Amino acid sequence: MTHPAELDWPFFDDSHRAFKSRLDAWCHEHLAHAHHDESRDAVDAECIRLVRLLGSGGWLKHAVSGTAYGAASDVIDTRQLCLLRETLAFHNGLSDFAFAMQGLGTGAISLMGSADQKQRYLPRVASGQALSAFALSEPEAGSDVAAMQCSATATADGYVLNGRKTWISNGGIADFYVVFARTGEAPGARGITAFIVDADTPGLSIEERIDVVAPHPLATLKFDHCKVAAAQRIGEAGQGFKVAMATLDVFRTSVAAAALGFGRRALHESIAWARSRKMFGQSLGDFQITQTKIAQMATMLDAATLLTYRAAWLRDQGARITREAAMAKMTATENAQQIIDMAVQMHGGMGVKKGVMVESLYREIRALRIYEGATEVQQLIIGKDLLKG
């Protein structure tokens, strides 16, 4: 959990401190018992349960925008979003996933959807009654969005989608997908459009469920002459890339916050282990090498926390934060990976025992260095932005 001293930083005000206090109390009550059954059906069911739980607790209201549509405010408070992801990740990785996908899956609707689209989808997401998904990646188009091949052909009354999307979080359990497809107004990224596709739309199917090291609902989607009404288009034709990037700009900082939660939990577990583990007539924490490792972990965590909440604060002031969000995401995920690796090493054999917290964290953190822009992509973003002057 975020240490109280950090909440006194100038990035936060009294409303954020009160918010964090309520969130901590709720998490202790509702997320105290980790879910360990990692079979696909169990993970699917638990993810759906957590969405319902987060909705009834009122937390999903902070993942969408527009008070008229069930949101907590008309503009997403990035610091609240980050506090939510950091705290949920500290307690339970799947709860962070469940929350994040509700926001990412509807980010395009919150930012650029029509009033009708917002009314039909956002209240159900904010209450936890509908699960959303963000379908951008393809088998040959991950970091290179301009290589997208999934097509949307205009017809008299809408569009027909053909192609595949893969690595789609909530794939197989989502009630609707925000899908990006090539409509061809211009070459490359300028000829992509965003659509809302309900899960029961004819022509949309789940081609494959994907199993990963930290079990989360993931799938490959197939679109085979899938008809979508014109009213399901988000924004203007050919503006899909801008829609996608605007969505990622909002939520990329929150990925850094989730990494902070995982890293903070690893430090918490390491301190407790160092105090309790006896070796050679003393505690593990009495050894200087243990103290230096804990010092490294804490310093790396503070550095990442400063970058993360700087980016969140700047966005809440209305600033463009492409570079700052990339710095935060890169540093927080890379640092958290190292912190957790040190925690596993410190735990010795217990660190790789299935079901032990640091073992779970080791698997949870790895994907964060890849999704929503791999570390190498963040480096390119930062470098290009600096060179522009």
Residue pairs with C-beta under 8 A, 6 or more apart in sequence:
1 24
1 86
1 87
1 90
1 264
2 20
2 83
2 86
2 87
2 260
2 264
2 305
6 305
6 309
7 16
7 17
7 20
9 309
11 79
11 309
11 310
11 312
11 313
12 79
12 309
16 79
16 80
16 83
19 80
19 83
20 83
20 87
23 59
23 83
23 84
23 87
24 87
26 57
26 59
27 87
27 88
27 90
27 91
27 92
28 91
30 53
30 57
31 88
31 91
31 92
31 95
32 91
34 92
34 357
34 360
35 42
35 46
35 92
35 94
36 355
37 43
37 46
38 215
40 209
40 211
40 215
43 94
43 215
43 216
43 217
44 172
44 173
44 217
46 94
47 94
47 97
47 98
47 131
47 170
47 173
47 216
47 217
48 131
48 173
50 92
50 94
50 95
50 98
50 99
51 60
51 98
51 102
51 128
51 131
52 128
52 129
53 128
54 60
54 95
54 98
54 99
54 102
54 128
55 126
55 127
55 128
55 129
56 127
56 128
58 72
59 84
59 99
60 99
60 102
60 125
60 126
60 127
60 128
61 70
61 71
61 72
61 126
62 71
62 72
62 73
62 76
62 77
62 80
62 81
62 84
63 76
63 81
63 84
63 99
63 100
63 102
63 103
63 106
63 125
63 126
64 70
64 71
64 76
64 102
64 103
64 106
64 109
64 110
64 122
64 125
64 126
65 71
65 73
65 74
65 75
65 76
65 110
65 111
66 74
66 110
66 118
66 122
67 73
67 74
68 118
68 119
69 118
69 119
69 122
69 123
69 126
70 122
70 123
70 125
70 126
70 127
71 110
71 122
71 126
72 80
76 103
76 110
76 250
77 316
78 250
78 253
78 254
78 311
78 312
78 313
78 315
78 316
79 309
79 312
79 313
79 316
81 103
81 250
81 251
81 253
81 254
81 257
81 312
82 253
82 254
82 256
82 257
82 308
82 309
82 312
83 257
84 99
84 254
84 257
85 96
85 99
85 100
85 254
85 255
85 257
85 258
85 261
86 257
86 258
86 260
86 261
86 264
87 261
88 95
88 96
88 99
88 258
88 261
89 96
89 257
89 258
89 259
89 260
89 261
89 262
89 265
89 364
90 261
90 262
90 264
90 265
90 268
91 261
91 265
93 214
93 262
93 360
93 361
93 364
94 216
96 258
96 261
97 169
97 216
100 251
100 254
100 255
100 258
101 131
101 132
101 133
101 134
101 169
101 170
101 174
102 125
102 128
102 131
102 132
103 250
103 251
103 254
104 132
104 134
104 169
104 247
104 251
104 372
105 125
105 131
105 132
105 133
105 134
105 170
105 174
105 176
105 177
105 178
106 121
106 122
106 125
106 132
106 178
107 134
107 178
107 246
107 247
107 250
107 251
108 134
108 178
108 194
108 234
108 235
108 243
108 244
108 246
108 247
109 117
109 118
109 121
109 122
109 178
109 196
109 234
110 118
110 122
111 243
111 246
111 247
111 250
112 194
112 234
112 235
112 239
112 243
112 246
113 121
113 122
113 196
113 234
113 235
114 231
114 234
116 231
117 196
117 231
117 232
117 234
121 130
121 132
121 176
121 196
124 130
124 175
125 131
125 132
130 175
130 176
131 170
131 173
131 174
131 175
132 170
132 174
132 175
132 176
132 177
132 178
133 168
133 169
133 170
133 171
133 174
133 176
133 177
133 178
134 168
134 169
134 177
134 178
134 247
135 165
135 168
135 171
135 177
135 178
135 179
135 180
135 197
135 221
136 145
136 165
136 180
136 244
137 165
137 166
137 167
137 168
138 147
138 148
138 149
138 150
138 163
138 164
138 165
138 166
139 164
139 166
139 220
140 147
140 149
141 147
141 148
141 149
142 167
143 373
143 374
143 376
143 377
145 180
145 189
145 192
145 241
145 244
146 188
146 189
146 241
148 180
148 181
148 182
148 192
149 163
149 182
150 161
150 162
150 163
150 164
150 165
150 179
150 180
150 181
150 182
150 223
151 161
151 162
151 163
151 181
151 182
151 183
151 184
152 159
152 160
152 161
152 181
152 182
152 183
152 193
152 195
152 228
153 159
153 160
153 162
153 183
154 183
154 237
155 227
157 229
157 230
158 227
158 228
158 229
158 230
158 231
158 232
159 181
159 183
159 193
159 195
159 227
159 228
159 230
159 233
160 225
160 226
160 227
160 228
161 179
161 181
161 195
161 197
161 203
161 204
161 223
161 225
161 226
161 227
161 228
162 223
162 224
162 225
162 226
163 181
163 222
163 223
164 207
164 220
164 221
164 222
164 223
165 177
165 179
165 220
165 221
165 223
166 208
166 210
166 219
166 220
166 221
167 210
167 218
167 220
167 371
168 177
168 218
168 219
168 220
168 221
169 216
169 217
169 218
169 371
170 217
171 206
171 209
171 210
171 217
171 218
171 219
171 220
171 221
172 206
172 209
172 217
172 219
173 217
174 199
175 198
175 199
176 196
176 197
176 198
176 199
177 196
177 197
177 199
177 204
177 221
178 194
178 195
178 196
178 197
178 234
179 194
179 195
179 196
179 197
179 221
179 223
180 192
180 193
180 194
180 195
180 240
180 241
180 243
180 244
181 192
181 193
181 195
181 223
181 240
182 191
182 192
182 193
183 191
183 192
183 193
183 237
183 238
183 240
184 191
185 191
185 193
185 237
185 238
186 238
189 241
190 238
190 241
191 238
192 238
192 240
192 241
192 244
193 233
193 234
193 235
193 236
193 237
193 238
193 239
193 240
194 233
194 234
194 235
194 239
194 240
194 243
194 244
195 228
195 232
195 233
195 234
196 228
196 232
196 234
197 204
197 223
197 226
197 228
197 232
201 226
201 227
201 228
202 226
202 227
203 223
203 224
203 225
203 226
203 227
204 221
204 222
204 223
204 226
205 221
205 222
205 224
206 219
206 220
206 221
206 222
207 219
207 220
207 221
207 222
208 219
208 220
209 217
209 218
209 219
210 218
210 219
210 220
211 218
212 218
212 367
213 363
213 366
213 367
214 360
214 363
214 364
214 366
214 367
234 240
234 243
235 242
235 243
248 372
248 373
249 315
249 321
249 322
249 325
250 315
251 372
252 325
252 326
252 328
252 329
252 372
252 373
253 308
253 311
253 312
253 315
253 321
253 324
253 325
253 328
253 329
255 329
255 332
255 333
255 368
255 371
255 372
256 304
256 307
256 308
256 311
256 325
256 328
256 329
256 331
256 332
256 333
257 308
257 312
257 332
258 368
259 304
259 329
259 332
259 333
259 335
259 336
259 365
259 368
260 301
260 304
260 305
260 308
260 332
260 336
262 336
262 340
262 361
262 364
262 365
262 368
263 297
263 300
263 301
263 304
263 332
263 335
263 336
263 339
263 340
263 365
264 301
265 357
265 361
266 297
266 336
266 339
266 340
266 342
266 343
266 358
266 361
267 294
267 297
267 298
267 301
267 339
267 343
269 343
269 347
269 357
269 358
269 361
270 293
270 294
270 297
270 342
270 343
270 346
270 347
270 358
271 285
271 294
273 284
273 346
273 347
273 350
274 283
274 284
274 285
274 290
274 294
274 346
275 283
275 284
275 285
276 283
277 283
277 284
277 285
278 284
279 287
284 290
284 346
285 291
285 294
290 346
293 342
293 345
293 346
296 342
297 339
297 342
297 343
300 335
300 338
300 339
301 335
301 336
301 339
303 331
303 335
304 328
304 331
304 332
304 335
304 336
305 332
307 324
307 327
307 328
307 331
307 332
308 328
308 332
310 324
310 328
311 321
311 324
311 325
311 327
311 328
314 321
314 324
315 321
315 325
322 381
322 385
323 381
323 382
323 385
323 386
326 373
326 378
326 379
326 381
326 382
326 385
327 378
327 382
329 372
329 373
329 378
330 375
330 378
330 379
330 382
333 365
333 368
333 369
333 375
334 369
334 375
336 365
336 368
337 365
337 366
337 369
340 358
340 361
340 362
340 365
341 362
343 351
343 358
343 361
344 351
344 352
344 358
344 359
344 362
345 351
347 356
347 358
350 356
350 358
351 358
351 359
351 362
352 359
353 359
369 375
373 381
